[in-house]
Amino acid sequence: MPLLYSSPGTRPVAVDPPLVLAPMAGITDSTYRLLLRRIGGVGLVTMEFVSSEGLTRGNWRTERLLRWEEEERPLSIQIYGADAERMAIAAARVEAEQVDVCDINMGCPANKVLKGCAGAGLMRDLGRARGIIAACRKALPTTPLTVKFRAGIDEERLNFEELGRICEGEGVSAVALHPRTAKQMYTGRADWSRIARLKEAVRIPVIGNGDVEAPEDVPRMMRETGCDGVMIGRASMKNPWIFRQAADLLAGRPYREATLEERRDLILLHFGLIPVAEGDQPKQVMNKLRTFTGWYTHGVPNGGELRRRIQSLPSPEAFREAVEEFFARRLAEAA
Ligand SMILES: Cc1cc2nc3c(=O)[nH]c(=O)nc-3n(C[C@H](O)[C@H](O)[C@H](O)COP(=O)(O)O)c2cc1C
């Protein structure tokens, strides 16, 4: 049975395959989401988190984050904030955008966010969390609402099962758990047994997240935890084909690694999209090009050579030439 996000009154959204792109601030912008869509295998893509404060005060930076294309669907917009009224206005804005899903961030461990009692800070105050969820659900008559959270603030305060039950009671369509505590940030390992515990605690779909590194980890997480879907974040940066590869495994097919040609074409496609997305702002464009080339060349023979070379290149055109030349050499060597 396909994974379905639905609640009374909302449009049901099929997440098929049951694989979700994790929201990542500064990474999962429209360009990145489009690339993953074109590669295939991802059932739902998520926007980086959008501040309800910025959204309700007309901040232009926040508005820029909200750009998206039809081709990205199904698409989820994630909002965060500590005030139920402002969060409801932000949720109403998501409803008006007519995207497929609205997600609330209750997992961000960054101090700036925690101190404002947003993100994982809400796990310190489940009463406030409940108020925010109820207000957002009301503001989203047709769009399914999901909530993403951590295991708790620290090991002494693990309250993910309680928060899961609150979500279920307030008409949330699905929950996603990254089972580290806020205190852990990204250290240690994600304890998947907590995903299994959440699955026992609620009847709504549970999306497991945390430390999926290879395609094989996806069926393993589903088997070990009983989760209904898997959310992948960091691994998609080094291997954007991971969704397609995992989808192959879920369908009972072997998967294959991306070829050199596919890697080259992906980098060039991404590079073609970035200047448009960044409004041709040279500094931002160059920064993004360097970041993504760094990731995409992991595992490519002599990838370090290209990574070093691009540090000193002056323009996107020079960048493109360097990438083409690098791959032409690798392909000739492989022939
Ligand atoms: C650079 C970066 C930015 C992130 N931004 C967000 C965010 O905006 N909202 C959110 O809920 N989680 C955010 N996360 C957490 C991820 O969504 C995910 O829960 C976490 O990385 C664990 O999954 P992974 O092991 O597959 O990466 C971010 C993570 C990273 C590495």
The ligand as an SDF file (V2000), in Angstrom:
LIG
                    3D

 31 33  0  0  0  0  0  0  0  0999 V2000
   22.8400   21.6440    6.6780 C   0  0  0  0  0  0  0  0  0  0  0  0
   21.6340   21.1180    7.3690 C   0  0  0  0  0  0  0  0  0  0  0  0
   20.4820   21.8990    7.4630 C   0  0  0  0  0  0  0  0  0  0  0  0
   19.3230   21.4160    8.0960 C   0  0  0  0  0  0  0  0  0  0  0  0
   18.2000   22.1890    8.1200 N   0  0  0  0  0  0  0  0  0  0  0  0
   17.0440   21.6810    8.6370 C   0  0  0  0  0  0  0  0  0  0  0  0
   15.8180   22.3960    8.5440 C   0  0  0  0  0  0  0  0  0  0  0  0
   15.7550   23.4930    7.9740 O   0  0  0  0  0  0  0  0  0  0  0  0
   14.7100   21.8310    9.1180 N   0  0  0  0  0  0  0  0  0  0  0  0
   14.7450   20.6040    9.7230 C   0  0  0  0  0  0  0  0  0  0  0  0
   13.7120   20.1250   10.2140 O   0  0  0  0  0  0  0  0  0  0  0  0
   15.8870   19.9020    9.8020 N   0  0  0  0  0  0  0  0  0  0  0  0
   17.0210   20.4020    9.2620 C   0  0  0  0  0  0  0  0  0  0  0  0
   18.1530   19.6390    9.2740 N   0  0  0  0  0  0  0  0  0  0  0  0
   18.0870   18.2590    9.8050 C   0  0  0  0  0  0  0  0  0  0  0  0
   17.7790   17.2610    8.6880 C   0  0  0  0  0  0  0  0  0  0  0  0
   16.4970   17.4940    8.1390 O   0  0  0  0  0  0  0  0  0  0  0  0
   17.8320   15.8100    9.2060 C   0  0  0  0  0  0  0  0  0  0  0  0
   16.8820   15.6470   10.2300 O   0  0  0  0  0  0  0  0  0  0  0  0
   19.2050   15.4270    9.7550 C   0  0  0  0  0  0  0  0  0  0  0  0
   20.2420   15.8810    8.9030 O   0  0  0  0  0  0  0  0  0  0  0  0
   19.3200   13.9080    9.9550 C   0  0  0  0  0  0  0  0  0  0  0  0
   19.1180   13.2180    8.7380 O   0  0  0  0  0  0  0  0  0  0  0  0
   20.3580   12.6610    7.8370 P   0  0  0  0  0  0  0  0  0  0  0  0
   21.2010   11.8190    8.7550 O   0  0  0  0  0  0  0  0  0  0  0  0
   19.7180   11.8920    6.7420 O   0  0  0  0  0  0  0  0  0  0  0  0
   21.1090   13.8630    7.3430 O   0  0  0  0  0  0  0  0  0  0  0  0
   19.3130   20.1270    8.6750 C   0  0  0  0  0  0  0  0  0  0  0  0
   20.4640   19.3370    8.5750 C   0  0  0  0  0  0  0  0  0  0  0  0
   21.6160   19.8000    7.9320 C   0  0  0  0  0  0  0  0  0  0  0  0
   22.8280   18.9130    7.8480 C   0  0  0  0  0  0  0  0  0  0  0  0
  1  2  1  0
  2  3  1  0
  2 30  2  0
  3  4  2  0
  4  5  1  0
  4 28  1  0
  5  6  2  0
  6  7  1  0
  6 13  1  0
  7  8  2  0
  7  9  1  0
  9 10  1  0
 10 11  2  0
 10 12  1  0
 12 13  2  0
 13 14  1  0
 14 15  1  0
 14 28  1  0
 15 16  1  0
 16 17  1  0
 16 18  1  0
 18 19  1  0
 18 20  1  0
 20 21  1  0
 20 22  1  0
 22 23  1  0
 23 24  1  0
 24 25  2  0
 24 26  1  0
 24 27  1  0
 28 29  2  0
 29 30  1  0
 30 31  1  0
M  END
$$$$
